[in-house]
Amino acid sequence: MPIIKPERRREILLDVRRKRISQEPFANERLEDFERNLKSRRPIKIFREVPKILNDGTRLIYYNNQLYRNFPKDKFEMWKKLVNAGLAVEPILGVEDKPTKRLLNFVKPKENEIIVRSKIVGENLENYLQENKISLAQKVSLAKQMITTITKLWELGYNHTDAHIGNWTINIENGFLKVYLIDFIKLELLSKKEIEEEKERVLFYIRQYIFDNTNDNIMNIFQRYLDSKIKL
């Protein structure tokens, strides 16, 4: 893993922020404000390695806008099929065939694991919904996108098993909100007897987080929409 000087790290962060702003509505005005206020703002926090060990044993490093982690080979092949099928899921950037000693010392893959590089697109959906007000039309769009991604995953014969609201990200693309499903460490082959339970879980997250426990009439509509998308 190359060592990046602090000055270069700052340049990378600023470039990432410019690209992100360029995807937002009223991008020109936002970019002008961003550039104009750079000198007057306090120093911007730069990207650093942030080691994190999850409960499932996954060891993560977020470095240079990429996520490095140890990942089981069999689950990686499943994840790769989802990406190749065009689902809105966490993009795979590659596999570290020749990792540096520094990377190996932290990630420490086991015999049946590899080191995967991926990209987190946008920001955490749960945090975004807590900090931003969105229209009813946008809520409907997000719910439909979540249902479409989950049902396509089922069609391919897989079950995410952990598609809670924290395992979705949201990004602004061409002026519209788009959600991505992430974190496939618990991905499993789908059993048809699990469908009903998974349907209830998806609708629960949509009701609680997207529509703020709204009335049953709207949720009945999404229940029918979900049923119409299931093709097993």
N, C-alpha and C positions, 0 to 999 in steps of 0.2 A: 504494500500500500504506500504510494508516494507521500512524502512530507510536503505539505503546502504551506508556504510562508503566510504570516498573518495578513499582509497586504493583499495577497492573491485571494485568500479566503474571503476578505471583505468584498473584493471585486465580484467573486462568484455569488455571494449572497445578494448583492445589489442587482446583479443580472437576473437572478431568480425572481426577485421582487418585481423588477421591471416586466418580465415575461408574464408574471401572474396578473399584474395590474392591466396589462395589455389585453387580457381576456375579459375584463370586467366592462359593464356598461359605462358609457362616458369615459372611455379609456384615455383619450387625449388629455382631458382636464385632469384626471387622476395622475397621469404621468408628469404633466407640467408641475402639479403641486409637489409630487414626489421629488423631482429634480430640484425644484426651487428651495425646498426645505432641507435638503441634505446637509448643507453647511451649518444650519442653525440647530439641527437635532443633536441629541446626545449620541455618543458612539453606539453603533448598532452591534448587537451581539452576533458573533460569527459562528459558523458551523464548527462544532467540535465532535470528537468521538464521544458517544454517550452509551457506555456499556450498560446492558440491562439483561437480567436473567429472569425469565418467566417461570410460572409455576409448573409448566409442562416440560421444563428443562431446556427450552429454546434459549440460545444466547444471541443477543442482538447488538449490532453496532450500527448507528446511524452516522454515516460519513460521506461528506461531499454530495449531499442530496441523494444518497443511495442507502438502502438498508441491506446489511449483511447478516446472514443467520445460518446456523446449522439446520439442516432439513432432511428428513427421511427420504431415501431415494424413491421408494414406492409412491409416497404421497406427492413428491415432486412431479412424477410422471402424470399423475392425475391432474395436478394443478396446471401442468403444461398443456394438457388436452383442453382445459377450459379456456386458456389463453388462445390456443390455436383455433378454437371454435368461435372466437370473436365475442365471448361474453365480456361484460363490463366488470372485470376483475383486476386485482392488483397485477400490474405488468411485471413479467420476468425480464430482467436485463441480462442475465447470464449466470454461468456457474464458474466459480473460482477453481480452475483446474490446477493452477500453480500459486496457491496462496502464500503470502509472505509469512515469515516466522512470527511477526508481530500479530498478524491476523489469526494465525493458528493458535497462538498462546491464549487468546481470549475465546474464540469461537469453539475450539476443541471439538470438531466433529467426530462422532463415533464411527465404527466400521461400516455401518449401514447408512451413513449420512454424508451429505455433501454441503458445501458452502454456496448458498444462493444469493445473488444480488437482485434486488427488486426495487421498484419505485413506488412510493406512496403518492398517489395523485390527489391533489387538493388537501383538504383538512378533514378532521374527524367530524362525522355527521352529527353526532350527539352534541358536541360543543357548538357546532354551527347553529343548530336549532335553538340552543339555549341563548345564543348571543344575537340572533337575527330574527326579524319578523318576516315571514314569507306569505305570499298570497294563497288563497284557496286553490287557484289553478296550479301554482307551484307545488303545493302539498299533494294534489292529485297526481301530478307528473312524477314526483318522487316515489309515491306509493306504487304506481304502475311500473316504474323502472325496477324497484326492488322485487316486485312479484315476477316480472319478466326474467330477471337474472336468476332468481331462485328456481323458477319452474324449468328454465333451460338447463340449469345444472342438474335437476332431477331427471330430465329427459336423457341426459348423457349418462345417467346411472349412478350419480354421486349425491352424497348428502353432506352439506357443510358441517352440520351438527352444532355450530356455534355462531349462527348469523344474528347475534344480538346487535343492538343499535351501535355499539362501540366498534363493531367490525365492518362498518361502512364508512367510506369517505365521500366527500362532495366537492365538486369542482365546477367552475364556470367555464363553459365551452361554447363559443360562438353566441354568447349572450344568454345561454340557457344553463340551468342547473343540471348536473349529471352526477349520479351516484355510482360508486364502485364497491364491490364486495372484496374484503381483504382477509388475510390470516387463514391459511389453509392447512395448518398443522394438524387439525382434527378432522380433516376430510376423510370420508369413508364411502364405501360402496353403499348404494341405497337399497333398503329393504322396503317393499311396498307397504308393509304393515306400519311403517313409520310415517307414511304420508299424512295421515290425518293429524297426528301429533305435530308434525312440522308445519302443517297449514295453520293450526291454531297458534303456534309460536310466531309465525310471520305476521298474522293478523293482529296478534297482541302487541307486537312492536310498532306496527303501523298505527294502531289505535292510540297507544300510550304516548308515543314520541312524535309522530307526524301530525296527528289530529287532536292531541291533548284530550284523550278520553271523550271523544265526541259522541254524538247520538248514534243509535243502532242503525238508523236508516242508511247513513253513509257507509257504515261497516258492512251492512248487508249487500250493498252494491259491490264492494271490494271482495266479499266472499264469493259472489257470483263471477266476478272478473277472474279471481284466482282459479276457481273451478274450470272456467273456460280455457285457461292457459295450460292446464295440465293435460299432457298427451303422452301417456305411458303405455 
